[in-house]
Amino acid sequence: MFYADDSLENTGYKKYNRTKIIIKVSQTAFFFVGLIVMLACRLNYSLYSVISNWRYSELLSFLLFVYILDFGITIILFPVSFYSGYLLEHKYNLTSQKFGAWLKEEAKDFLVSFIVTLPLLLLFYYILHTYTAFWWLPFGIILFFFSVVMAQLFPIVIFPFFHKSVPVENEDLMGRISRLSDKAGVKIEKILSFDMSKSTNKANAMFTGLGKTKRILLGDTLLNNFSVDEIETVIAHELGHYKHKHIIKNLFTGTFVSFFSLFLIASVYAWALKLVNPGGAITDTASLPLLLLVAMVLGLIISPLMSGLSRKYEFQADKFAVSETGKHDIFIEALQKLNLQNLGDPDPHPLVEWLFYSHPSIKNRVKAVENLKGIAAENDSGIVQVE
């Protein structure tokens, strides 16, 4: 049992999460259909023809083409983003953020996205025109190094752009984290609290960074609403990701998937281009929406598989949390409180969980922890139960 009232249809949990999923699916479908319509009506070629008449260099025309499309999509989908990210969150009392503050965060997100993607776009243009059909290989190598650099820079450059962080001052909690870190075999450079409450009432914690930028980030909403015991188990979970080397595994798994995906994308794109625009070259900027469409279809296939791997890692981190703290019941309570505060659906349909959840449902996580608790009790008593 998760809550005193199990009639979830009478609460906001099901409706909130169903609305979120409908919005996500609708946005994806809109984007997918939009690309097909664009290609069918050759609007992409018309747009590039207009840009070409401005007589800019091919590189600048390429950048203008990409960013005009991106900006256009952003404007078209802004009402949906506004409803999902602002109105819906206020409707369910998940935030008290003012519209101006929300709009500012959206603008900052757009700016960061522009700054981060610009060098990638420049490299992609160079690689595509230099290596043509084999562009996927050097670009995959670039993406690998880019991922490593971003993993190191995120906690010290990007994250501070959105949140203010201060050292955690609770000595009891710091002592517990230090002991857990020793057990996990990790030296944490910093343990910080950040102002999560400025944008949401949800609670979260994360382990981020590589090398000397490793740190644990705790939302102030977590510190203010959870006991030290509960926070200890949550941090133990985060340290479990390091103990099992999930960050490194994700990096290399992502790299392998990237190379394989880029190879498939390049192959399918070259084949599809012959059908859509016979005689067209893969270096034609106007044909890039077709490349994006191919990448999108492949992404829809791979995404659930990667989410499945992520859920496996979450179970492993949960196991570490309870095995190192011995606080099974407290960890279960922390999971349930987090789910309540974040308005999560504790028991989604299995298909929905498989398609959209990077974390296991609370129902499945609690069940797994309770099984571990039973095993620990049997080991302590020396009694083996036979079912």
KAZIWO-V137504 format. One record per residue. N is the residue number from 1. RES is the residue in three letters. SS is DSSP state (H for helix, E for strand, C for the rest). PHI is phi in whole degrees, 0 to 359 (NA if undefined). OMEGA is omega in whole degrees, 0 to 359 (NA if undefined). Layout:
<<N	RES	SS	PHI	OMEGA> <N	RES	SS	PHI	OMEGA>>
//
This chain:
<<1	MET	C	NA	184> <2	PHE	C	259	185> <3	TYR	C	220	180> <4	ALA	C	297	179> <5	ASP	C	250	183> <6	ASP	C	273	181> <7	SER	C	281	187> <8	LEU	H	296	179> <9	GLU	H	293	179> <10	ASN	H	269	177> <11	THR	C	251	180> <12	GLY	H	274	187> <13	TYR	H	299	182> <14	LYS	H	298	184> <15	LYS	H	294	180> <16	TYR	H	298	183> <17	ASN	H	290	177> <18	ARG	H	296	179> <19	THR	H	296	179> <20	LYS	H	300	181> <21	ILE	H	293	179> <22	ILE	H	300	179> <23	ILE	H	296	181> <24	LYS	H	297	180> <25	VAL	H	295	181> <26	SER	H	296	178> <27	GLN	H	298	179> <28	THR	H	297	180> <29	ALA	H	296	179> <30	PHE	H	299	180> <31	PHE	H	297	181> <32	PHE	H	297	180> <33	VAL	H	295	179> <34	GLY	H	300	179> <35	LEU	H	294	180> <36	ILE	H	296	179> <37	VAL	H	297	179> <38	MET	H	301	182> <39	LEU	H	290	181> <40	ALA	H	294	181> <41	CYS	C	268	179> <42	ARG	C	58	179> <43	LEU	H	292	179> <44	ASN	H	296	179> <45	TYR	H	288	177> <46	SER	H	294	179> <47	LEU	H	296	182> <48	TYR	H	292	178> <49	SER	H	296	178> <50	VAL	H	296	180> <51	ILE	H	296	181> <52	SER	H	296	180> <53	ASN	C	292	178> <54	TRP	C	284	174> <55	ARG	C	61	172> <56	TYR	C	275	176> <57	SER	C	294	181> <58	GLU	H	298	180> <59	LEU	H	295	180> <60	LEU	H	294	177> <61	SER	H	297	177> <62	PHE	H	299	180> <63	LEU	H	295	179> <64	LEU	H	298	180> <65	PHE	H	301	182> <66	VAL	H	295	185> <67	TYR	H	284	175> <68	ILE	H	294	177> <69	LEU	H	298	181> <70	ASP	H	297	180> <71	PHE	H	294	179> <72	GLY	H	297	178> <73	ILE	H	295	179> <74	THR	H	299	180> <75	ILE	H	294	182> <76	ILE	H	297	183> <77	LEU	H	269	182> <78	PHE	H	302	179> <79	PRO	H	302	179> <80	VAL	H	292	178> <81	SER	H	296	179> <82	PHE	H	296	179> <83	TYR	H	293	184> <84	SER	H	290	186> <85	GLY	H	270	183> <86	TYR	H	237	184> <87	LEU	H	297	182> <88	LEU	H	295	180> <89	GLU	H	294	177> <90	HIS	H	289	180> <91	LYS	H	302	182> <92	TYR	C	256	176> <93	ASN	C	55	178> <94	LEU	C	266	178> <95	THR	C	200	173> <96	SER	C	238	183> <97	GLN	C	296	177> <98	LYS	C	285	182> <99	PHE	H	300	180> <100	GLY	H	300	179> <101	ALA	H	293	178> <102	TRP	H	296	180> <103	LEU	H	297	178> <104	LYS	H	297	179> <105	GLU	H	295	178> <106	GLU	H	296	179> <107	ALA	H	294	178> <108	LYS	H	296	179> <109	ASP	H	297	178> <110	PHE	H	295	180> <111	LEU	H	295	179> <112	VAL	H	298	179> <113	SER	H	300	179> <114	PHE	H	296	182> <115	ILE	H	295	183> <116	VAL	H	286	184> <117	THR	H	280	183> <118	LEU	H	303	179> <119	PRO	H	297	178> <120	LEU	H	295	178> <121	LEU	H	295	179> <122	LEU	H	297	178> <123	LEU	H	293	179> <124	PHE	H	299	180> <125	TYR	H	300	181> <126	TYR	H	296	183> <127	ILE	H	294	181> <128	LEU	H	299	182> <129	HIS	H	279	180> <130	THR	H	269	186> <131	TYR	H	253	179> <132	THR	H	42	187> <133	ALA	H	298	182> <134	PHE	H	259	183> <135	TRP	H	300	186> <136	TRP	H	296	184> <137	LEU	H	289	179> <138	PRO	H	296	179> <139	PHE	H	291	175> <140	GLY	H	297	178> <141	ILE	H	296	178> <142	ILE	H	300	180> <143	LEU	H	298	178> <144	PHE	H	297	181> <145	PHE	H	294	177> <146	PHE	H	297	179> <147	SER	H	296	180> <148	VAL	H	295	180> <149	VAL	H	297	181> <150	MET	H	294	178> <151	ALA	H	297	179> <152	GLN	H	280	184> <153	LEU	H	277	186> <154	PHE	H	308	184> <155	PRO	H	289	185> <156	ILE	H	249	181> <157	VAL	H	238	187> <158	ILE	H	282	183> <159	PHE	H	302	179> <160	PRO	H	297	178> <161	PHE	H	291	181> <162	PHE	H	253	185> <163	HIS	C	223	172> <164	LYS	C	266	182> <165	SER	E	237	177> <166	VAL	E	224	179> <167	PRO	E	298	175> <168	VAL	C	288	187> <169	GLU	C	256	180> <170	ASN	C	290	185> <171	GLU	H	294	178> <172	ASP	H	299	180> <173	LEU	H	296	180> <174	MET	H	298	178> <175	GLY	H	296	179> <176	ARG	H	294	179> <177	ILE	H	296	179> <178	SER	H	298	180> <179	ARG	H	293	178> <180	LEU	H	295	179> <181	SER	H	298	178> <182	ASP	H	297	179> <183	LYS	H	295	181> <184	ALA	H	280	181> <185	GLY	C	72	182> <186	VAL	C	228	175> <187	LYS	C	259	180> <188	ILE	C	271	181> <189	GLU	C	291	182> <190	LYS	E	213	172> <191	ILE	E	238	190> <192	LEU	E	237	170> <193	SER	E	257	180> <194	PHE	E	236	188> <195	ASP	C	281	180> <196	MET	H	295	184> <197	SER	H	294	181> <198	LYS	H	291	183> <199	SER	C	237	182> <200	THR	C	203	174> <201	ASN	C	267	178> <202	LYS	C	290	180> <203	ALA	C	239	181> <204	ASN	C	197	173> <205	ALA	E	216	180> <206	MET	E	210	172> <207	PHE	E	253	186> <208	THR	E	219	177> <209	GLY	C	95	175> <210	LEU	C	229	177> <211	GLY	H	60	183> <212	LYS	H	284	178> <213	THR	H	261	178> <214	LYS	C	298	177> <215	ARG	E	199	175> <216	ILE	E	254	180> <217	LEU	E	247	181> <218	LEU	E	244	177> <219	GLY	E	295	179> <220	ASP	H	297	176> <221	THR	H	293	176> <222	LEU	H	284	182> <223	LEU	H	296	184> <224	ASN	H	276	187> <225	ASN	H	239	183> <226	PHE	C	237	179> <227	SER	C	286	179> <228	VAL	H	300	179> <229	ASP	H	298	181> <230	GLU	H	293	179> <231	ILE	H	296	179> <232	GLU	H	301	181> <233	THR	H	290	178> <234	VAL	H	295	179> <235	ILE	H	293	177> <236	ALA	H	300	176> <237	HIS	H	298	180> <238	GLU	H	297	178> <239	LEU	H	292	176> <240	GLY	H	299	177> <241	HIS	H	297	179> <242	TYR	H	287	181> <243	LYS	H	305	180> <244	HIS	C	269	176> <245	LYS	C	57	182> <246	HIS	H	291	180> <247	ILE	H	296	179> <248	ILE	H	293	179> <249	LYS	H	298	178> <250	ASN	H	297	180> <251	LEU	H	297	183> <252	PHE	H	283	175> <253	THR	H	297	178> <254	GLY	H	299	179> <255	THR	H	294	178> <256	PHE	H	299	180> <257	VAL	H	297	179> <258	SER	H	297	180> <259	PHE	H	298	181> <260	PHE	H	296	181> <261	SER	H	295	180> <262	LEU	H	297	177> <263	PHE	H	297	179> <264	LEU	H	295	180> <265	ILE	H	300	181> <266	ALA	H	298	182> <267	SER	H	292	181> <268	VAL	H	293	179> <269	TYR	H	298	180> <270	ALA	H	298	179> <271	TRP	H	290	183> <272	ALA	H	293	182> <273	LEU	H	297	178> <274	LYS	H	294	179> <275	LEU	H	279	185> <276	VAL	H	282	183> <277	ASN	C	219	180> <278	PRO	C	306	181> <279	GLY	C	90	178> <280	GLY	C	285	179> <281	ALA	C	262	181> <282	ILE	C	292	178> <283	THR	C	274	180> <284	ASP	C	293	181> <285	THR	H	300	183> <286	ALA	H	296	182> <287	SER	H	272	184> <288	LEU	H	298	175> <289	PRO	H	303	176> <290	LEU	H	293	176> <291	LEU	H	299	179> <292	LEU	H	296	179> <293	LEU	H	296	178> <294	VAL	H	298	180> <295	ALA	H	297	181> <296	MET	H	294	179> <297	VAL	H	298	180> <298	LEU	H	295	179> <299	GLY	H	298	178> <300	LEU	H	296	179> <301	ILE	H	282	186> <302	ILE	H	280	186> <303	SER	H	307	179> <304	PRO	H	298	179> <305	LEU	H	292	178> <306	MET	H	292	177> <307	SER	H	295	177> <308	GLY	H	297	177> <309	LEU	H	295	179> <310	SER	H	298	179> <311	ARG	H	296	176> <312	LYS	H	299	179> <313	TYR	H	296	180> <314	GLU	H	295	177> <315	PHE	H	298	179> <316	GLN	H	295	179> <317	ALA	H	292	176> <318	ASP	H	299	180> <319	LYS	H	298	178> <320	PHE	H	296	183> <321	ALA	H	301	184> <322	VAL	H	279	180> <323	SER	H	287	182> <324	GLU	H	273	179> <325	THR	H	262	184> <326	GLY	C	70	186> <327	LYS	C	251	183> <328	HIS	H	298	184> <329	ASP	H	295	180> <330	ILE	H	292	179> <331	PHE	H	294	176> <332	ILE	H	300	179> <333	GLU	H	298	179> <334	ALA	H	295	178> <335	LEU	H	299	181> <336	GLN	H	292	178> <337	LYS	H	294	176> <338	LEU	H	299	180> <339	ASN	H	297	177> <340	LEU	H	296	183> <341	GLN	H	293	181> <342	ASN	C	268	179> <343	LEU	C	56	178> <344	GLY	C	278	175> <345	ASP	C	274	184> <346	PRO	C	289	185> <347	ASP	C	217	179> <348	PRO	C	287	175> <349	HIS	C	300	181> <350	PRO	H	308	180> <351	LEU	H	292	178> <352	VAL	H	297	179> <353	GLU	H	298	181> <354	TRP	H	294	184> <355	LEU	H	280	194> <356	PHE	H	239	188> <357	TYR	C	262	173> <358	SER	C	276	175> <359	HIS	C	245	175> <360	PRO	C	296	176> <361	SER	C	296	179> <362	ILE	H	301	179> <363	LYS	H	303	182> <364	ASN	H	288	179> <365	ARG	H	291	179> <366	VAL	H	297	179> <367	LYS	H	300	180> <368	ALA	H	294	179> <369	VAL	H	293	178> <370	GLU	H	296	175> <371	ASN	H	296	178> <372	LEU	H	295	178> <373	LYS	H	297	178> <374	GLY	H	296	178> <375	ILE	H	295	179> <376	ALA	H	296	179> <377	ALA	H	295	178> <378	GLU	H	296	179> <379	ASN	H	295	180> <380	ASP	H	292	183> <381	SER	H	273	182> <382	GLY	C	78	182> <383	ILE	C	254	177> <384	VAL	C	255	181> <385	GLN	C	274	178> <386	VAL	C	253	181> <387	GLU	C	269	NA>>
//
